[in-house]
Amino acid sequence: MNDPRFSGMSRNPVTDNLDLWISALLVKSTAGRGNNGRLEAYGIKKLRALILELAVSGKLVPQDPNDEPATVLPKKIEKEKARLEKEGVLAKREPLPDVTKDDEYFSLPNSWLWSRLGEVTNYGITDKAEPEDVDEETWVLDLEDVEKETSKLLKKYRFTEKPFRSSKNRFKSGDVIYGKLRPYLDKVLVADEDGVCTTEMVPLRGYIGISPWYLRLVMKTSHFINYASDSTHGMNLPRLGTDKARMALFPLAPLAEQHRIVAKVEELMALCDQLEQQQGRGIEAHQALVENLLGTLPRVASDQEFAAAWSRIAEHFDTLFTTEHSIDQLKQTILQLAVMGKLVIQDSSDEPANVLLQRITAEKTRLVKLGKISKSKSLPAVADDEKWFDLPTNWSWTRFDELALRSEAGWSPSCESTPRRDNNWGVLKVSAVTWGKYDPNENKALPANLESKPDFEVMPGDFLISRANTAELEVIS
């Protein structure tokens, strides 16, 4: 992809194949598969991360030999700190250890240098604000007001809309505000006005030569997020401690280059937004087309209409079924056609289903007389308004229980936490029938003090269905 908008980026095996990144999709779901999942632009998400990585490693924009190098900034910062300490604005802190070669994540340009967050910012120094210290129009910021991953401000609340009773952290316009609570370690924004925020967010300010927008970019990179995540403490609400945060590595670029980097990142992120919107519209259109075309198959009345409808799909099969969603839709349609009698041609010489039902009834009557099964209650015939669709003439609607010799719940004794071993008995877990597959290894060992129950032994050909409230109720035969 030779796009002039990316001309500032150095050649890279990834950036030279941006079309592959942009086309990559991923099902985003925690409650099921297929239709329940929402496709996300996985490639564009990874592209955003790549842009940040290139930005803070000095590979996004070219270096300018006329820039004042970052190597002069530490002396300027120390001079500024001394002034602030003298004015009583900043408390004197112990210097942090130098960054060694072993510490560095990657190599930096000659005009850059590795530093630590605590050396270039006032991280951990905050002013507190009480309810009586603010006016009605004061901006009150909480973690939930910031969108995860993008760090976009979702809504700005005033004290009149969101009054508080406990202490807050005070911040000023231009401060970087960082969510120190896991899993919100990627929530970082630059304040555009003064305000107060929850104490789970840290306002910080760079010293001389540190752009707040560049500081934000560094704290949004995977290197910083991974470091912060690995450095959190606490079981209930893990958070990044001040000492650990101050030790975080910081790639310090010349100030002029910081501004160029921020401008280029904003330009490329805007392009990513456009690509994401275009891709989103394409995904929606593609899914609607697949669903509409497949939806015609169960509705057709004659074999000729079915053949014509399928021909339209088959002609564009390779372009229609390219995503997990579309393939799942095809699988569901195949199952639907199968139980409607539309998947294969009926043979007039086949024994009709009503004769099969008579033989099943006779078999159940025989087993009841032999005492093998209990007599079940008679069920009402299936009424016309209960039928989901029309069936072929040699098919019949019946009720599930009419087809089963016995239908009952399993046995759920208190078991060992580990699976069974050798030839010992085990009790199947719900996960043994997850996603349409039977896995007998998903079991818990039956304690030695309990006897197995032959009536509940799973035999070949048995029909298993999960009654639990799982993501999808699964059926195994």
C-alpha positions as CSV (number, residue, x, y, z in Angstrom):
1,M,0.0,0.0,0.0
2,N,1.8,3.1,-1.3
3,D,-0.1,5.9,0.5
4,P,1.5,9.3,0.6
5,R,-0.1,9.8,4.0
6,F,2.4,7.3,5.3
7,S,5.4,8.9,3.7
8,G,6.9,9.8,7.0
9,M,7.1,6.2,8.1
10,S,10.3,4.2,7.5
11,R,10.1,1.1,5.4
12,N,9.0,-1.9,7.4
13,P,7.7,-5.4,6.6
14,V,4.5,-4.5,8.4
15,T,3.9,-1.0,7.1
16,D,4.7,-2.2,3.5
17,N,1.7,-4.6,3.8
18,L,-0.9,-2.4,5.5
19,D,-3.7,-3.8,3.4
20,L,-3.2,-7.1,5.1
21,W,-3.4,-5.5,8.6
22,I,-6.5,-3.5,7.6
23,S,-8.4,-6.5,6.3
24,A,-7.8,-8.6,9.5
25,L,-10.9,-9.2,11.5
26,L,-11.6,-10.9,14.9
27,V,-14.8,-12.0,16.6
28,K,-15.1,-10.0,19.8
29,S,-17.3,-11.9,22.2
30,T,-17.4,-13.3,25.7
31,A,-20.9,-14.8,25.6
32,G,-20.9,-17.2,22.7
33,R,-19.8,-17.7,19.1
34,G,-20.8,-16.7,15.6
35,N,-24.0,-14.7,15.5
36,N,-23.4,-13.6,19.1
37,G,-19.9,-12.2,18.4
38,R,-19.2,-8.7,17.2
39,L,-16.5,-8.3,14.6
40,E,-13.7,-5.9,15.4
41,A,-11.1,-4.4,13.1
42,Y,-8.3,-6.4,14.6
43,G,-5.8,-5.4,12.0
44,I,-6.4,-1.7,12.5
45,K,-6.2,-2.1,16.3
46,K,-2.7,-3.7,15.8
47,L,-1.9,-0.9,13.3
48,R,-2.6,1.7,16.0
49,A,-0.3,-0.1,18.4
50,L,2.4,-0.3,15.7
51,I,2.2,3.5,15.0
52,L,2.8,4.1,18.7
53,E,5.7,1.8,18.9
54,L,7.3,3.4,15.8
55,A,6.6,6.8,17.3
56,V,8.5,6.3,20.6
57,S,11.4,4.4,19.0
58,G,12.3,7.2,16.7
59,K,11.1,5.5,13.5
60,L,7.9,7.4,12.7
61,V,9.4,10.7,11.6
62,P,12.9,11.6,10.4
63,Q,15.4,13.1,12.8
64,D,16.5,16.7,12.1
65,P,20.2,17.4,12.9
66,N,19.2,21.0,13.7
67,D,17.1,19.9,16.7
68,E,18.4,20.4,20.1
69,P,19.3,16.9,21.2
70,A,17.5,15.2,24.1
71,T,20.9,14.8,25.9
72,V,20.8,18.4,27.0
73,L,17.4,18.0,28.6
74,P,18.4,16.3,31.8
75,K,20.5,19.3,32.9
76,K,17.7,21.7,32.1
77,I,15.3,19.5,34.0
78,E,17.6,19.3,37.1
79,K,17.8,23.1,37.0
80,E,14.0,23.4,36.9
81,K,13.6,20.9,39.7
82,A,16.1,22.9,41.9
83,R,14.1,26.1,41.2
84,L,10.8,24.4,42.2
85,E,12.3,22.9,45.3
86,K,13.6,26.3,46.3
87,E,10.1,27.8,45.8
88,G,8.6,25.0,47.9
89,V,6.5,23.7,45.0
90,L,8.4,20.4,44.7
91,A,9.8,18.2,47.5
92,K,13.3,17.0,47.1
93,R,13.4,13.3,46.0
94,E,16.2,10.7,45.8
95,P,17.6,10.4,42.3
96,L,16.5,7.2,40.4
97,P,19.1,4.7,39.1
98,D,20.5,5.3,35.7
99,V,19.1,3.2,32.8
100,T,21.6,0.5,31.8
101,K,21.9,-1.3,28.4
102,D,20.2,-4.3,29.9
103,D,17.1,-2.2,30.9
104,E,16.5,-0.8,27.4
105,Y,13.6,-2.1,25.4
106,F,15.2,-1.2,22.0
107,S,17.8,1.1,20.5
108,L,17.1,4.8,20.2
109,P,18.4,7.4,17.7
110,N,21.6,9.2,18.7
111,S,19.8,12.4,19.5
112,W,17.5,10.5,22.0
113,L,18.2,9.0,25.4
114,W,16.6,6.6,27.8
115,S,15.3,8.1,31.1
116,R,12.8,7.2,33.7
117,L,9.2,8.6,34.2
118,G,10.1,9.9,37.7
119,E,13.0,11.9,36.3
120,V,11.1,13.7,33.6
121,T,7.7,14.2,35.4
122,N,6.3,15.0,38.8
123,Y,4.5,11.6,39.0
124,G,3.2,11.1,42.5
125,I,3.0,14.7,43.6
126,T,-0.7,15.7,43.7
127,D,-2.8,18.4,45.3
128,K,-6.0,17.3,47.0
129,A,-9.4,18.9,46.6
130,E,-12.3,18.6,49.0
131,P,-16.0,19.2,48.1
132,E,-15.9,22.7,49.7
133,D,-12.9,23.7,47.6
134,V,-14.6,23.5,44.2
135,D,-17.4,25.5,42.5
136,E,-20.4,24.2,40.6
137,E,-18.8,24.2,37.2
138,T,-15.7,22.3,38.2
139,W,-14.9,19.3,35.9
140,V,-15.2,16.1,37.9
141,L,-13.4,13.2,36.1
142,D,-13.8,9.4,36.9
143,L,-12.3,6.4,35.3
144,E,-15.6,5.4,33.6
145,D,-15.6,8.8,31.8
146,V,-12.7,7.7,29.7
147,E,-13.1,5.0,26.9
148,K,-10.8,2.0,27.3
149,E,-8.1,1.6,24.6
150,T,-8.9,4.8,22.7
151,S,-8.7,7.0,25.9
152,K,-11.4,9.3,24.4
153,L,-13.3,11.4,26.9
154,L,-16.9,10.0,26.8
155,K,-18.5,12.8,28.7
156,K,-17.4,15.8,30.8
157,Y,-19.3,16.1,34.1
158,R,-19.6,19.1,36.3
159,F,-19.8,19.2,40.1
160,T,-23.5,20.0,39.9
161,E,-24.0,16.7,37.9
162,K,-21.5,14.6,39.8
163,P,-21.1,15.9,43.4
164,F,-18.6,14.1,45.6
165,R,-17.9,13.8,49.3
166,S,-14.4,12.3,49.5
167,S,-11.1,13.8,48.5
168,K,-10.1,14.1,44.9
169,N,-6.9,14.8,43.0
170,R,-6.7,18.3,41.5
171,F,-5.3,18.8,38.0
172,K,-4.6,21.7,35.7
173,S,-5.1,22.2,32.0
174,G,-2.3,20.5,30.1
175,D,-1.7,17.8,32.8
176,V,-1.6,14.2,31.7
177,I,-4.2,12.1,33.7
178,Y,-3.4,8.4,34.1
179,G,-5.6,5.6,35.3
180,K,-3.4,3.6,37.7
181,L,-6.0,0.9,38.4
182,R,-5.8,-2.4,36.5
183,P,-7.5,-3.2,34.0
184,Y,-7.6,0.5,33.1
185,L,-3.9,1.1,32.7
186,D,-4.4,2.3,29.1
187,K,-6.7,5.2,30.1
188,V,-4.5,8.3,29.5
189,L,-5.7,11.7,28.5
190,V,-4.5,15.3,28.4
191,A,-6.7,17.8,30.4
192,D,-8.0,20.7,28.3
193,E,-9.1,22.6,31.5
194,D,-8.6,22.5,35.2
195,G,-10.6,20.0,37.3
196,V,-10.5,17.2,39.8
197,C,-10.4,13.4,39.4
198,T,-10.8,10.2,41.3
199,T,-7.7,9.2,43.4
200,E,-7.5,6.1,41.2
201,M,-6.2,8.5,38.5
202,V,-2.9,10.3,38.7
203,P,-2.4,13.8,37.3
204,L,1.2,14.3,36.2
205,R,3.2,17.0,34.5
206,G,6.4,16.8,32.5
207,Y,9.3,19.1,33.4
208,I,10.9,21.4,30.8
209,G,11.2,19.9,27.4
210,I,8.4,17.3,27.8
211,S,5.3,17.7,25.6
212,P,2.2,16.4,27.5
213,W,0.9,14.9,24.2
214,Y,4.2,13.0,23.7
215,L,4.1,11.9,27.3
216,R,0.6,10.5,26.7
217,L,1.8,8.6,23.7
218,V,4.6,6.9,25.7
219,M,2.1,5.9,28.4
220,K,-0.2,4.4,25.7
221,T,2.5,2.0,24.3
222,S,2.4,-1.7,24.9
223,H,5.8,-1.5,26.6
224,F,4.5,0.9,29.2
225,I,1.2,-0.8,29.7
226,N,2.9,-4.2,30.1
227,Y,5.3,-2.8,32.6
228,A,2.5,-1.2,34.6
229,S,0.4,-4.3,34.5
230,D,3.3,-6.4,35.8
231,S,4.1,-3.9,38.5
232,T,0.6,-3.6,40.0
233,H,-0.1,-4.7,43.6
234,G,-3.2,-5.6,45.6
235,M,-5.6,-8.5,45.1
236,N,-9.0,-6.8,45.0
237,L,-8.2,-3.7,42.9
238,P,-4.6,-4.0,41.6
239,R,-3.0,-0.6,41.1
240,L,0.3,0.8,40.0
241,G,2.3,2.1,42.9
242,T,4.1,5.4,42.8
243,D,7.6,4.0,43.2
244,K,7.1,1.5,40.5
245,A,5.6,4.1,38.2
246,R,8.5,6.5,38.7
247,M,11.0,3.7,37.7
248,A,9.2,3.1,34.3
249,L,11.5,3.6,31.3
250,F,10.9,6.7,29.2
251,P,12.3,7.2,25.6
252,L,13.2,10.9,25.6
253,A,13.2,12.6,22.2
254,P,14.2,16.1,21.3
255,L,11.4,18.5,22.1
256,A,11.0,19.6,18.4
257,E,10.8,16.0,17.3
258,Q,8.2,15.3,20.0
259,H,6.0,17.8,18.4
260,R,6.5,16.3,14.9
261,I,5.8,12.8,16.3
262,V,2.6,14.0,18.0
263,A,1.4,15.6,14.7
264,K,2.2,12.5,12.6
265,V,0.5,10.2,15.1
266,E,-2.6,12.4,15.1
267,E,-2.6,12.3,11.3
268,L,-2.2,8.5,11.2
269,M,-4.8,7.8,13.9
270,A,-7.3,9.9,12.0
271,L,-6.6,7.8,9.0
272,C,-7.1,4.7,11.1
273,D,-10.5,6.1,12.2
274,Q,-11.5,6.5,8.6
275,L,-10.4,3.0,7.7
276,E,-12.2,1.6,10.6
277,Q,-15.4,3.4,9.7
278,Q,-15.1,2.2,6.1
279,Q,-14.4,-1.3,7.2
280,G,-17.3,-1.2,9.7
281,R,-19.7,-0.2,6.9
282,G,-18.2,-3.0,4.7
283,I,-18.6,-5.6,7.4
284,E,-22.2,-4.6,8.1
285,A,-23.0,-4.7,4.4
286,H,-21.3,-8.0,3.9
287,Q,-23.1,-9.6,6.9
288,A,-26.5,-8.2,5.7
289,L,-25.9,-9.6,2.2
290,V,-25.0,-13.1,3.6
291,E,-27.9,-13.2,5.9
292,N,-30.4,-12.1,3.2
293,L,-29.1,-14.6,0.6
294,L,-29.0,-17.5,3.1
295,G,-32.4,-16.5,4.5
296,T,-34.0,-17.1,1.1
297,L,-33.2,-20.8,1.2
298,P,-35.5,-22.0,4.0
299,R,-38.4,-19.9,2.6
300,V,-38.5,-21.3,-1.0
301,A,-41.4,-23.6,-1.7
302,S,-40.3,-25.7,-4.7
303,D,-37.1,-27.5,-5.7
304,Q,-36.8,-25.2,-8.7
305,E,-36.8,-22.1,-6.5
306,F,-34.3,-23.7,-4.1
307,A,-32.0,-24.5,-7.0
308,A,-32.1,-21.0,-8.3
309,A,-31.6,-19.5,-4.8
310,W,-28.6,-21.7,-4.1
311,S,-27.2,-21.0,-7.6
312,R,-27.0,-17.3,-6.7
313,I,-25.1,-18.1,-3.6
314,A,-22.8,-20.7,-5.1
315,E,-21.7,-18.3,-7.9
316,H,-20.2,-16.0,-5.3
317,F,-19.3,-18.6,-2.7
318,D,-15.6,-17.5,-2.4
319,T,-16.4,-13.9,-1.7
320,L,-19.5,-14.4,0.5
321,F,-18.0,-16.8,3.1
322,T,-14.8,-15.2,4.1
323,T,-15.4,-14.4,7.8
324,E,-16.2,-16.5,10.9
325,H,-19.6,-14.9,11.1
326,S,-20.6,-15.7,7.5
327,I,-19.3,-19.3,7.9
328,D,-21.3,-19.8,11.1
329,Q,-24.4,-18.4,9.3
330,L,-23.8,-21.0,6.6
331,K,-23.5,-23.8,9.1
332,Q,-26.8,-22.7,10.8
333,T,-28.6,-22.5,7.5
334,I,-27.4,-26.0,6.6
335,L,-28.8,-27.3,9.9
336,Q,-32.0,-25.4,9.4
337,L,-32.5,-26.8,5.9
338,A,-31.7,-30.3,7.2
339,V,-34.5,-30.4,9.8
340,M,-36.9,-28.8,7.3
341,G,-36.5,-31.6,4.7
342,K,-34.9,-29.2,2.2
343,L,-31.3,-30.4,2.3
344,V,-31.7,-33.8,0.5
345,I,-34.3,-35.1,-2.0
346,Q,-37.1,-37.2,-0.5
347,D,-37.4,-40.8,-1.7
348,S,-41.0,-42.0,-2.1
349,S,-39.9,-45.5,-1.3
350,D,-38.7,-44.5,2.2
351,E,-40.8,-45.6,5.2
352,P,-42.9,-42.6,6.2
353,A,-42.1,-41.0,9.6
354,N,-45.6,-41.8,10.9
355,V,-44.9,-45.5,10.5
356,L,-41.6,-45.0,12.4
357,L,-43.5,-43.3,15.2
358,Q,-45.9,-46.3,15.5
359,R,-42.9,-48.7,15.8
360,I,-41.3,-46.5,18.5
361,T,-44.6,-46.5,20.4
362,A,-44.9,-50.3,20.2
363,E,-41.2,-50.6,21.4
364,K,-41.8,-48.4,24.4
365,T,-45.0,-50.4,25.3
366,R,-43.0,-53.6,25.1
367,L,-40.2,-52.2,27.4
368,V,-42.8,-50.9,29.9
369,K,-44.4,-54.4,30.1
370,L,-40.9,-55.8,30.8
371,G,-40.3,-53.3,33.5
372,K,-37.3,-51.8,31.6
373,I,-38.7,-48.3,31.5
374,S,-41.5,-46.4,33.3
375,K,-44.7,-45.5,31.5
376,S,-44.7,-41.8,30.6
377,K,-47.6,-39.5,30.6
378,S,-49.5,-39.1,27.3
379,L,-48.6,-35.9,25.5
380,P,-51.0,-33.8,23.4
381,A,-50.7,-34.0,19.6
382,V,-48.8,-31.1,18.0
383,A,-51.3,-28.4,17.0
384,D,-51.0,-26.5,13.7
385,D,-50.2,-23.2,15.4
386,E,-47.2,-24.9,17.2
387,K,-45.5,-26.0,14.0
388,W,-42.5,-23.9,13.1
389,F,-42.6,-24.6,9.4
390,D,-44.2,-27.0,6.8
391,L,-42.7,-30.4,6.5
392,P,-42.5,-32.8,3.5
393,T,-45.5,-35.1,3.2
394,N,-43.6,-38.2,4.5
395,W,-42.4,-36.3,7.6
396,S,-44.2,-35.8,10.9
397,W,-44.1,-33.4,13.8
398,T,-43.8,-35.0,17.2
399,R,-42.7,-34.2,20.7
400,F,-39.2,-34.8,21.9
401,D,-40.2,-37.1,24.7
402,E,-42.1,-39.4,22.2
403,L,-38.7,-40.3,20.7
404,A,-36.8,-41.0,23.9
405,L,-36.9,-44.3,25.9
406,R,-36.0,-42.2,29.0
407,S,-35.2,-38.6,29.6
408,E,-33.8,-37.6,32.9
409,A,-31.2,-35.4,34.7
410,G,-27.8,-36.8,35.5
411,W,-26.1,-37.2,38.9
412,S,-24.1,-34.3,40.5
413,P,-22.3,-35.6,43.6
414,S,-19.5,-33.7,45.3
415,C,-16.4,-34.8,43.4
416,E,-12.6,-34.5,43.5
417,S,-11.2,-31.4,41.9
418,T,-9.0,-33.6,39.5
419,P,-10.1,-35.8,36.6
420,R,-10.5,-39.5,37.0
421,R,-7.5,-41.8,36.6
422,D,-7.0,-45.3,35.2
423,N,-10.4,-47.2,35.3
424,N,-12.0,-45.2,38.1
425,W,-15.3,-43.5,37.6
426,G,-15.6,-39.8,36.8
427,V,-18.6,-37.4,36.6
428,L,-18.8,-35.4,33.3
429,K,-18.7,-31.6,33.6
430,V,-20.8,-29.2,31.5
431,S,-17.7,-28.4,29.5
432,A,-17.7,-32.0,28.3
433,V,-20.3,-31.0,25.7
434,T,-19.1,-27.5,24.9
435,W,-19.2,-26.1,21.3
436,G,-20.8,-29.2,19.8
437,K,-17.9,-31.6,20.7
438,Y,-17.9,-34.4,23.2
439,D,-14.8,-34.5,25.4
440,P,-14.9,-37.2,28.1
441,N,-11.7,-35.9,29.6
442,E,-13.7,-33.0,31.0
443,N,-14.7,-34.8,34.2
444,K,-14.1,-34.9,37.9
445,A,-13.1,-38.1,39.8
446,L,-15.8,-39.8,41.8
447,P,-14.7,-40.0,45.4
448,A,-13.7,-43.5,46.7
449,N,-16.5,-43.5,49.3
450,L,-19.2,-43.3,46.6
451,E,-20.5,-46.1,44.4
452,S,-21.2,-45.5,40.7
453,K,-24.7,-45.6,39.4
454,P,-25.2,-47.8,36.3
455,D,-28.4,-46.0,35.4
456,F,-26.4,-42.8,34.8
457,E,-23.6,-44.3,32.8
458,V,-23.1,-42.6,29.5
459,M,-23.3,-45.2,26.7
460,P,-22.4,-44.9,22.9
461,G,-25.4,-43.4,21.1
462,D,-26.7,-41.6,24.2
463,F,-28.0,-38.1,23.6
464,L,-26.6,-35.4,25.9
465,I,-27.9,-31.9,26.3
466,S,-26.7,-29.3,28.8
467,R,-29.4,-27.7,30.9
468,A,-27.1,-25.2,32.5
469,N,-27.1,-21.5,31.7
470,T,-24.1,-21.7,29.4
471,A,-23.1,-19.4,26.6
472,E,-24.8,-21.8,24.2
473,L,-26.8,-24.9,25.2
474,E,-24.9,-27.7,23.5
475,V,-26.3,-31.0,22.2
476,I,-24.1,-34.1,21.7
477,S,-25.1,-37.5,20.4
